[in-house]
Amino acid sequence: MQILGAIIFVAGAVIWCGNVFGFMPTVPLLGWIVMAIGGAVFKKGRA
């Protein structure tokens, strides 16, 4: 579960970088939302 959360978090970071630097524009705040979901999954896996 922790590994899945980490993968989701990294995917969110890539989306965020894509939005900020313009190489992969998506919906605004999508990167932050995906990173938050990844963090929640990671935390759930630790419990």
C-alpha angles and dihedrals in degrees: 000000000000092000091051090050091050092050091050090048092051090048088054091050090052091050090049092051090048091054095045098044096034101235093114111019114193138154112323114262092011091121092053092048093050091047090051091051090049091050091050092050090048091050091048089053092054093054 
